[in-house]
């Protein structure tokens, strides 16, 4: 089932096939990559909707989201998957926040909104 994550942004997610469409380009992701991206996107869009700055999502939180438990995996696992996401979707889309985690780059997020 294809659905638009937010009608204001030009993003389409297909959770059944782990596909993400950004800026008119479709990206095929692994299940873990998809879950990580979806979590980062939810956090960023929630912050934007509330008029708050985009916050970093911790590696532990991302581990729990994509693998169900932070205890069984090293946080480096998240780093490797984020690196793969950047390679597929663009280096500027996901920002590393030192000692906090990762977030969607607010500048990149603003590019997803249509010009008014």
N, CA, C and O of each residue as an XYZ file, in Angstrom:
464
protein
N       0.846     -1.182      0.000
C       0.000      0.000      0.000
C       0.885      1.236      0.000
O       1.688      1.426      0.914
N       0.750      2.053     -0.988
C       1.526      3.275     -1.109
C       0.776      4.394     -0.418
O      -0.429      4.550     -0.619
N       1.473      5.177      0.393
C       0.816      6.313      1.023
C       1.777      7.473      1.134
O       2.992      7.288      1.213
N       1.225      8.662      1.139
C       2.031      9.863      1.331
C       2.178     10.076      2.813
O       1.198     10.024      3.556
N       3.385     10.313      3.242
C       3.651     10.474      4.664
C       3.021     11.742      5.182
O       2.463     11.754      6.279
N       3.098     12.791      4.426
C       2.523     14.077      4.801
C       2.215     14.804      3.503
O       3.107     14.944      2.666
N       0.996     15.268      3.304
C       0.649     15.893      2.034
C       1.441     17.159      1.728
O       1.501     17.575      0.572
N       2.047     17.778      2.734
C       2.823     18.996      2.505
C       4.163     18.677      1.856
O       4.715     19.508      1.135
N       4.691     17.482      2.103
C       6.009     17.112      1.622
C       5.906     16.124      0.464
O       4.973     15.323      0.405
N       6.863     16.183     -0.449
C       6.847     15.287     -1.610
C       7.577     13.983     -1.276
O       8.623     13.668     -1.843
N       6.993     13.245     -0.343
C       7.535     11.972      0.100
C       6.427     10.935     -0.021
O       5.293     11.175      0.396
N       6.756      9.795     -0.587
C       5.812      8.674     -0.614
C       6.531      7.457     -0.063
O       7.662      7.166     -0.452
N       5.868      6.745      0.847
C       6.436      5.550      1.451
C       5.605      4.336      1.047
O       4.377      4.399      0.992
N       6.285      3.249      0.770
C       5.622      1.989      0.482
C       6.177      0.960      1.458
O       7.174      0.303      1.160
N       5.534      0.811      2.636
C       6.077     -0.078      3.664
C       6.066     -1.554      3.285
O       6.883     -2.324      3.791
N       5.163     -1.957      2.414
C       5.100     -3.367      2.018
C       6.330     -3.780      1.210
O       6.763     -4.930      1.272
N       6.888     -2.836      0.452
C       8.048     -3.130     -0.398
C       9.304     -2.386      0.049
O      10.332     -2.451     -0.626
N       9.235     -1.681      1.176
C      10.361     -0.917      1.713
C      10.911      0.066      0.672
O      12.120      0.148      0.452
N      10.013      0.794      0.052
C      10.402      1.795     -0.951
C      10.048      3.188     -0.449
O       9.036      3.394      0.219
N      10.910      4.133     -0.791
C      10.699      5.529     -0.446
C      10.901      6.346     -1.707
O      11.886      6.167     -2.422
N       9.973      7.234     -1.975
C      10.094      8.139     -3.110
C      10.359      9.545     -2.581
O       9.549     10.113     -1.849
N      11.505     10.091     -2.964
C      11.898     11.452     -2.573
C      12.250     12.233     -3.820
O      12.958     11.736     -4.695
N      11.760     13.445     -3.899
C      12.082     14.328     -5.017
C      11.855     13.627     -6.360
O      12.578     13.875     -7.325
N      10.845     12.751     -6.414
C      10.519     12.064     -7.651
C      11.407     10.864     -7.962
O      11.252     10.244     -9.015
N      12.326     10.529     -7.074
C      13.208      9.381     -7.290
C      12.888      8.299     -6.269
O      12.798      8.563     -5.070
N      12.716      7.071     -6.766
C      12.366      5.972     -5.871
C      13.617      5.256     -5.373
O      14.560      5.013     -6.125
N      13.595      4.924     -4.077
C      14.708      4.232     -3.437
C      14.210      2.927     -2.838
O      13.236      2.913     -2.086
N      14.871      1.845     -3.167
C      14.566      0.522     -2.590
C      15.489      0.331     -1.397
O      16.711      0.395     -1.534
N      14.904      0.096     -0.227
C      15.671     -0.037      1.007
C      15.508     -1.433      1.594
O      14.568     -2.155      1.261
N      16.433     -1.800      2.469
C      16.245     -3.016      3.246
C      15.226     -2.699      4.339
O      14.896     -1.535      4.567
N      14.735     -3.727      5.006
C      13.754     -3.505      6.061
C      14.314     -2.605      7.160
O      13.631     -1.683      7.606
N      15.541     -2.857      7.601
C      16.124     -2.044      8.668
C      16.360     -0.607      8.207
O      16.100      0.332      8.959
N      16.846     -0.428      6.992
C      17.043      0.926      6.467
C      15.714      1.675      6.421
O      15.634      2.843      6.801
N      14.679      0.990      5.953
C      13.359      1.606      5.863
C      12.864      2.031      7.247
O      12.387      3.152      7.422
N      12.980      1.134      8.224
C      12.511      1.450      9.577
C      13.300      2.608     10.189
O      12.723      3.459     10.866
N      14.603      2.646      9.958
C      15.417      3.756     10.461
C      14.994      5.071      9.814
O      14.808      6.077     10.499
N      14.843      5.059      8.484
C      14.453      6.275      7.779
C      13.078      6.750      8.228
O      12.868      7.942      8.451
N      12.142      5.815      8.360
C      10.792      6.177      8.775
C      10.803      6.819     10.161
O      10.105      7.807     10.389
N      11.585      6.270     11.085
C      11.680      6.826     12.444
C      12.270      8.240     12.404
O      11.755      9.144     13.063
N      13.336      8.430     11.642
C      13.946      9.756     11.531
C      12.974     10.751     10.897
O      12.885     11.902     11.324
N      12.260     10.304      9.890
C      11.297     11.174      9.208
C      10.140     11.541     10.125
O       9.725     12.699     10.164
N       9.615     10.565     10.864
C       8.531     10.845     11.811
C       8.962     11.883     12.834
O       8.212     12.810     13.140
N      10.157     11.731     13.355
C      10.673     12.671     14.348
C      10.794     14.076     13.761
O      10.398     15.056     14.391
N      11.343     14.166     12.556
C      11.542     15.467     11.912
C      10.213     16.145     11.581
O      10.039     17.336     11.838
N       9.291     15.395     11.017
C       8.002     15.986     10.649
C       7.189     16.378     11.873
O       6.476     17.382     11.855
N       7.292     15.595     12.926
C       6.598     15.925     14.174
C       7.130     17.242     14.742
O       6.357     18.095     15.178
N       8.440     17.398     14.732
C       9.045     18.635     15.236
C       8.630     19.828     14.376
O       8.287     20.886     14.903
N       8.661     19.659     13.062
C       8.276     20.754     12.163
C       6.820     21.141     12.357
O       6.475     22.323     12.338
N       5.972     20.145     12.544
C       4.539     20.403     12.734
C       4.287     21.212     14.003
O       3.369     22.030     14.051
N       5.106     20.981     15.031
C       4.961     21.687     16.296
C       5.761     22.985     16.341
O       5.750     23.690     17.350
N       6.460     23.302     15.240
C       7.270     24.507     15.209
C       8.527     24.412     16.057
O       9.086     25.428     16.470
N       8.964     23.198     16.312
C      10.154     22.956     17.137
C      11.334     22.616     16.235
O      11.139     22.223     15.085
N      12.549     22.761     16.741
C      13.709     22.313     15.957
C      13.720     20.785     15.857
O      13.228     20.084     16.741
N      14.286     20.297     14.774
C      14.397     18.847     14.584
C      15.374     18.307     15.613
O      16.487     18.815     15.749
N      14.957     17.277     16.339
C      15.820     16.714     17.371
C      16.490     15.450     16.856
O      15.990     14.783     15.950
N      17.624     15.140     17.450
C      18.341     13.919     17.102
C      17.649     12.724     17.748
O      17.145     12.813     18.868
N      17.631     11.616     17.031
C      17.118     10.357     17.558
C      18.343      9.540     17.951
O      19.250      9.345     17.141
N      18.368      9.067     19.178
C      19.544      8.354     19.675
C      19.731      7.021     18.959
O      18.789      6.445     18.414
N      20.971      6.551     18.978
C      21.270      5.249     18.382
C      20.468      4.145     19.072
O      19.967      3.232     18.416
N      20.350      4.233     20.391
C      19.574      3.235     21.136
C      18.123      3.201     20.705
O      17.546      2.126     20.541
N      17.530      4.372     20.519
C      16.139      4.451     20.064
C      15.996      3.879     18.656
O      15.020      3.192     18.353
N      16.976      4.168     17.800
C      16.944      3.634     16.442
C      17.127      2.119     16.442
O      16.493      1.419     15.652
N      17.983      1.612     17.315
C      18.158      0.160     17.440
C      16.840     -0.511     17.825
O      16.451     -1.522     17.240
N      16.169      0.057     18.801
C      14.877     -0.505     19.241
C      13.842     -0.456     18.134
O      13.027     -1.370     18.007
N      13.864      0.594     17.335
C      12.907      0.746     16.247
C      13.120     -0.303     15.160
O      12.165     -0.937     14.711
N      14.362     -0.486     14.740
C      14.642     -1.355     13.596
C      14.878     -2.819     13.962
O      14.632     -3.712     13.151
N      15.354     -3.066     15.183
C      15.691     -4.438     15.561
C      14.908     -4.934     16.776
O      14.985     -6.113     17.122
N      14.166     -4.053     17.417
C      13.341     -4.470     18.540
C      14.034     -4.464     19.886
O      13.369     -4.525     20.920
N      15.349     -4.394     19.898
C      16.084     -4.391     21.158
C      17.437     -3.747     20.953
O      18.125     -4.010     19.967
N      17.809     -2.902     21.893
C      19.129     -2.268     21.817
C      20.194     -3.143     22.450
O      21.382     -2.965     22.181
N      19.787     -4.079     23.281
C      20.742     -4.873     24.045
C      21.519     -5.865     23.182
O      22.686     -6.141     23.459
N      20.889     -6.399     22.148
C      21.509     -7.462     21.367
C      22.440     -6.960     20.273
O      23.125     -7.763     19.639
N      22.483     -5.660     20.036
C      23.265     -5.111     18.934
C      24.140     -3.966     19.424
O      23.813     -3.282     20.394
N      25.252     -3.774     18.738
C      26.126     -2.638     19.034
C      25.582     -1.403     18.310
O      24.949     -1.518     17.260
N      25.833     -0.230     18.878
C      25.343      0.994     18.230
C      26.019      1.209     16.884
O      25.504      1.955     16.051
N      27.145      0.581     16.658
C      27.825      0.684     15.359
C      26.938      0.126     14.241
O      27.060      0.535     13.086
N      26.059     -0.796     14.583
C      25.113     -1.353     13.614
C      24.278     -0.233     13.000
O      24.058     -0.205     11.789
N      23.822      0.675     13.830
C      23.039      1.819     13.336
C      23.903      2.678     12.423
O      23.455      3.102     11.357
N      25.139      2.934     12.838
C      26.043      3.765     12.035
C      26.224      3.209     10.623
O      26.209      3.957      9.645
N      26.393      1.906     10.530
C      26.596      1.265      9.228
C      25.341      1.399      8.359
O      25.440      1.683      7.166
N      24.180      1.200      8.947
C      22.936      1.312      8.177
C      22.656      2.762      7.766
O      22.140      3.008      6.676
N      22.989      3.707      8.624
C      22.839      5.122      8.256
C      23.769      5.457      7.094
O      23.392      6.188      6.178
N      24.976      4.923      7.139
C      25.935      5.134      6.046
C      25.363      4.597      4.732
O      25.507      5.231      3.687
N      24.727      3.449      4.782
C      24.110      2.869      3.578
C      22.926      3.707      3.093
O      22.727      3.876      1.890
N      22.143      4.230      4.042
C      21.031      5.117      3.669
C      21.548      6.361      2.966
O      20.986      6.787      1.957
N      22.603      6.936      3.490
C      23.185      8.124      2.857
C      23.677      7.820      1.450
O      23.505      8.629      0.539
N      24.289      6.654      1.274
C      24.782      6.270     -0.044
C      23.634      6.136     -1.044
O      23.787      6.484     -2.215
N      22.502      5.641     -0.593
C      21.353      5.444     -1.474
C      20.565      6.724     -1.719
O      20.084      6.960     -2.828
N      20.430      7.566     -0.667
C      19.484      8.681     -0.739
C      20.135     10.056     -0.766
O      19.445     11.062     -0.934
N      21.436     10.115     -0.605
C      22.130     11.397     -0.604
C      22.763     11.683      0.742
O      22.145     11.489      1.789
N      23.996     12.144      0.703
C      24.756     12.384      1.930
C      24.180     13.483      2.806
O      24.383     13.473      4.020
N      23.467     14.429      2.214
C      22.993     15.571      2.995
C      21.636     15.339      3.654
O      21.163     16.207      4.388
N      21.005     14.207      3.416
C      19.663     13.982      3.951
C      19.661     13.694      5.450
O      18.771     14.156      6.164
N      20.637     12.945      5.932
C      20.706     12.566      7.345
C      21.938     13.199      7.966
O      23.046     13.074      7.445
N      21.732     13.877      9.083
C      22.803     14.574      9.791
C      23.174     13.818     11.058
O      22.310     13.305     11.768
N      24.469     13.759     11.326
C      24.946     13.207     12.590
C      25.000     14.334     13.607
O      25.582     15.386     13.341
N      24.400     14.121     14.764
C      24.451     15.089     15.850
C      25.388     14.500     16.904
O      25.065     13.507     17.557
N      26.537     15.122     17.053
C      27.597     14.597     17.898
C      27.091     14.225     19.287
O      26.464     15.036     19.970
N      27.366     13.000     19.693
C      27.043     12.434     20.998
C      25.540     12.330     21.279
O      25.133     12.081     22.414
N      24.719     12.522     20.238
C      23.270     12.430     20.437
C      22.613     11.407     19.525
O      21.743     10.660     19.974
N      23.000     11.354     18.273
C      22.391     10.425     17.339
C      22.298     11.002     15.945
O      23.238     11.631     15.459
N      21.163     10.787     15.303
C      20.961     11.215     13.923
C      19.627     11.933     13.779
O      18.704     11.731     14.568
N      19.549     12.776     12.754
C      18.280     13.427     12.430
C      18.237     13.719     10.940
O      19.266     13.743     10.264
N      17.035     13.940     10.443
C      16.872     14.399      9.071
C      17.360     15.845      9.042
O      17.000     16.645      9.905
N      18.165     16.168      8.062
C      18.684     17.520      7.908
C      17.515     18.465      7.624
O      16.798     18.276      6.642
N      17.314     19.482      8.475
C      16.186     20.401      8.257
C      16.211     21.105      6.909
O      15.157     21.391      6.340
N      17.401     21.388      6.392
C      17.504     22.023      5.065
C      17.026     21.062      3.997
O      16.293     21.451      3.088
N      17.438     19.804      4.101
C      16.985     18.795      3.153
C      15.478     18.591      3.275
O      14.788     18.419      2.270
N      14.973     18.611      4.498
C      13.533     18.464      4.720
C      12.768     19.605      4.070
O      11.701     19.383      3.498
N      13.289     20.812      4.147
C      12.601     21.957      3.542
C      12.552     21.837      2.031
O      11.638     22.367      1.399
N      13.531     21.142      1.436
C      13.508     20.938     -0.025
C      12.372     20.022     -0.439
O      11.955     20.032     -1.597
N      11.863     19.223      0.505
C      10.762     18.312      0.177
C       9.430     19.029      0.116
O       8.479     18.525     -0.482
N       9.351     20.200      0.729
C       8.097     20.967      0.710
C       7.992     21.713     -0.603
O       8.989     22.239     -1.097
N       6.805     21.766     -1.173
C       6.638     22.500     -2.441
C       6.813     24.003     -2.228
O       6.508     24.529     -1.158
N       7.300     24.674     -3.245
C       7.444     26.137     -3.177
C       6.057     26.765     -3.161
O       5.162     26.352     -3.899
N       5.899     27.758     -2.317
C       4.596     28.415     -2.186
C       4.605     29.726     -2.917
O       3.597     30.433     -2.926
